[in-house]
Amino acid sequence: MTVLRYLQAYPPHLQQQVQQMIDSDRLGEYLQRRYPGRHDVQSDKALYTYAQEMRQQYLRTAPSLDKVLFDNRLDLTHRALGLNTAVSRVQGGNLKAKKEIRIASLFKEAAPAFLRMIVVHELAHLRERDHSKAFYQLCQHMEPDYHQLEFDLRVYLTYRELPGNL
């Protein structure tokens, strides 16, 4: 039996369904059928443009982004798929905060919906710092299927950890 560490917060019946797909070797087929293909966002410049367009569409009054990039150092051992930071720098006599979003490099190979979900998540942190009810409402405003995508992303991460799938 596989430990479903990414799905531990979900109800037992959902965990059981995923475990049954793992046991019958159908989880990869399920994910491929539901989320076929890869996205075209393969460079940091393309990712910046992608995030800026989404920010402009949904969060016009949010702080602008100074940097958006894929980060090889973000991985699942740090329990971070993306980071939203404000890096403070002194410029002359002023203190400037640079807004940065870093997305784990594993999303270069992910389905377009998963990349969108993680970018939506990080953009929502521009307005809402904590994972509060308002935060998740904002995520759903930008991506109506946010909760389903978050669950399926956790299933995808579980699948990636199965022997022979990395």
Backbone torsions as a table, in degrees:
resi	resn	phi	psi	omega
1	MET	NA	132.1	-178.6
2	THR	-83.2	139.7	174.2
3	VAL	-80.7	121.7	-177.2
4	LEU	-95.8	70.5	-172.1
5	ARG	-66.3	-27.2	179.5
6	TYR	-81.7	-10.5	-175.5
7	LEU	-115.4	11.1	-174.5
8	GLN	-61.9	-27.0	-178.9
9	ALA	-82.4	-5.9	-177.2
10	TYR	-92.0	158.3	-178.1
11	PRO	-59.6	150.3	-178.1
12	PRO	-56.2	-35.2	-178.0
13	HIS	-65.9	-33.5	176.7
14	LEU	-71.3	-41.1	177.3
15	GLN	-61.9	-38.8	179.6
16	GLN	-65.0	-40.1	178.0
17	GLN	-62.2	-43.4	178.7
18	VAL	-65.2	-42.9	179.6
19	GLN	-61.5	-38.2	177.8
20	GLN	-64.9	-38.8	177.3
21	MET	-66.9	-36.4	176.6
22	ILE	-65.3	-47.8	-177.7
23	ASP	-61.3	-35.3	-179.5
24	SER	-93.8	7.6	177.2
25	ASP	58.8	40.9	-179.9
26	ARG	-115.1	0.2	-174.8
27	LEU	-66.7	-43.1	178.5
28	GLY	-62.0	-41.4	178.3
29	GLU	-63.1	-42.8	177.8
30	TYR	-59.0	-48.6	-178.3
31	LEU	-65.8	-40.8	-179.6
32	GLN	-65.4	-39.6	-180.0
33	ARG	-69.0	-39.7	-177.0
34	ARG	-79.4	-33.8	-177.0
35	TYR	-132.8	72.8	-178.2
36	PRO	-75.7	151.8	171.3
37	GLY	77.6	175.1	177.8
38	ARG	-121.2	158.3	177.6
39	HIS	-82.5	169.8	-178.8
40	ASP	-96.5	0.0	-177.7
41	VAL	-82.1	95.5	-173.9
42	GLN	-115.9	-8.2	-179.6
43	SER	-121.0	163.4	177.3
44	ASP	-63.4	-37.0	179.7
45	LYS	-64.2	-43.7	178.6
46	ALA	-65.7	-37.5	178.7
47	LEU	-66.6	-40.4	177.4
48	TYR	-60.6	-46.7	179.7
49	THR	-62.1	-44.1	179.0
50	TYR	-58.3	-49.2	-178.7
51	ALA	-67.8	-39.1	179.9
52	GLN	-64.6	-41.1	178.4
53	GLU	-62.7	-41.7	179.3
54	MET	-67.9	-41.5	177.4
55	ARG	-61.6	-42.7	-179.2
56	GLN	-65.0	-36.1	-179.0
57	GLN	-72.1	-40.9	-171.7
58	TYR	-110.9	-24.8	-172.4
59	LEU	-132.3	55.1	-174.9
60	ARG	-56.1	-36.2	-176.0
61	THR	-90.9	-0.8	178.0
62	ALA	-72.1	157.7	178.4
63	PRO	-56.9	146.1	179.5
64	SER	-72.5	158.3	180.0
65	LEU	-95.0	133.1	177.6
66	ASP	-93.3	-28.8	-177.3
67	LYS	-153.9	136.1	173.0
68	VAL	-137.4	126.5	-176.8
69	LEU	-153.9	159.9	171.2
70	PHE	-80.6	136.1	-176.6
71	ASP	-122.5	118.6	179.3
72	ASN	-68.7	-22.3	-176.2
73	ARG	-80.8	-17.1	177.0
74	LEU	-79.8	126.7	177.1
75	ASP	-149.2	179.2	-173.5
76	LEU	-71.8	-20.9	178.8
77	THR	-68.6	-25.5	176.3
78	HIS	-90.3	1.5	-179.8
79	ARG	56.6	36.3	-179.9
80	ALA	-133.3	123.7	174.7
81	LEU	-99.8	-18.0	177.2
82	GLY	-159.7	155.5	178.1
83	LEU	-133.3	142.6	175.8
84	ASN	-121.6	114.3	-176.1
85	THR	-128.1	158.7	171.7
86	ALA	-119.9	107.7	-179.0
87	VAL	-91.8	121.2	-178.5
88	SER	-90.9	132.8	178.3
89	ARG	-135.1	145.3	176.6
90	VAL	-90.1	125.1	175.9
91	GLN	-125.0	104.1	-174.8
92	GLY	66.7	-125.0	178.0
93	GLY	-97.3	6.1	-176.8
94	ASN	-109.2	150.9	174.4
95	LEU	-103.3	118.5	-178.3
96	LYS	-109.3	136.0	175.9
97	ALA	-104.1	119.9	178.9
98	LYS	-97.9	122.8	179.4
99	LYS	-84.4	125.6	-179.8
100	GLU	-129.2	142.4	172.3
101	ILE	-121.4	129.2	176.7
102	ARG	-119.6	130.4	-178.5
103	ILE	-115.0	134.8	179.0
104	ALA	-58.3	138.3	-176.8
105	SER	-61.9	-21.6	178.9
106	LEU	-59.5	-19.7	179.4
107	PHE	-76.1	-6.9	174.9
108	LYS	-66.2	-31.2	-179.2
109	GLU	-98.4	0.6	-174.7
110	ALA	-82.6	168.0	176.5
111	ALA	-67.5	152.5	179.4
112	PRO	-54.3	-37.9	-178.8
113	ALA	-64.6	-35.1	179.8
114	PHE	-70.8	-39.8	176.5
115	LEU	-62.8	-44.7	179.3
116	ARG	-59.6	-44.0	-178.7
117	MET	-60.9	-43.9	-177.8
118	ILE	-71.8	-35.2	176.5
119	VAL	-67.5	-42.7	175.8
120	VAL	-57.1	-45.0	-179.5
121	HIS	-59.1	-47.9	-177.8
122	GLU	-70.7	-36.8	176.6
123	LEU	-64.2	-37.2	179.7
124	ALA	-61.3	-28.9	177.8
125	HIS	-69.0	-14.4	174.3
126	LEU	-64.7	-32.1	179.8
127	ARG	-99.4	-42.4	-175.1
128	GLU	-120.2	112.1	-176.1
129	ARG	-70.6	-38.9	-175.7
130	ASP	-97.1	161.7	175.8
131	HIS	-83.2	70.9	-177.5
132	SER	-99.5	179.5	177.0
133	LYS	-61.1	-40.9	178.6
134	ALA	-63.7	-36.4	178.1
135	PHE	-61.1	-50.2	-177.9
136	TYR	-69.3	-30.1	174.1
137	GLN	-65.2	-39.9	177.0
138	LEU	-65.5	-41.4	176.7
139	CYS	-59.4	-43.6	179.7
140	GLN	-69.4	-29.2	175.2
141	HIS	-63.7	-42.2	-178.9
142	MET	-79.6	-31.6	-179.2
143	GLU	-141.7	97.9	-175.6
144	PRO	-56.2	-29.6	179.3
145	ASP	-93.4	23.7	-173.4
146	TYR	-52.4	-49.2	-175.1
147	HIS	-65.8	-39.1	176.7
148	GLN	-65.2	-41.9	179.0
149	LEU	-64.6	-38.8	178.2
150	GLU	-63.6	-43.1	177.6
151	PHE	-63.3	-47.3	-178.5
152	ASP	-66.3	-31.5	174.8
153	LEU	-64.5	-40.0	177.3
154	ARG	-65.4	-36.1	175.3
155	VAL	-65.5	-42.6	177.8
156	TYR	-60.6	-42.8	178.5
157	LEU	-64.8	-37.5	175.4
158	THR	-62.3	-45.1	179.8
159	TYR	-61.7	-41.7	-179.8
160	ARG	-60.9	-30.6	-178.0
161	GLU	-83.7	-9.4	178.0
162	LEU	-67.7	146.5	-178.6
163	PRO	-53.6	131.4	177.4
164	GLY	85.2	5.3	-175.9
165	ASN	-110.9	-3.9	-179.2
166	LEU	-73.7	NA	NA
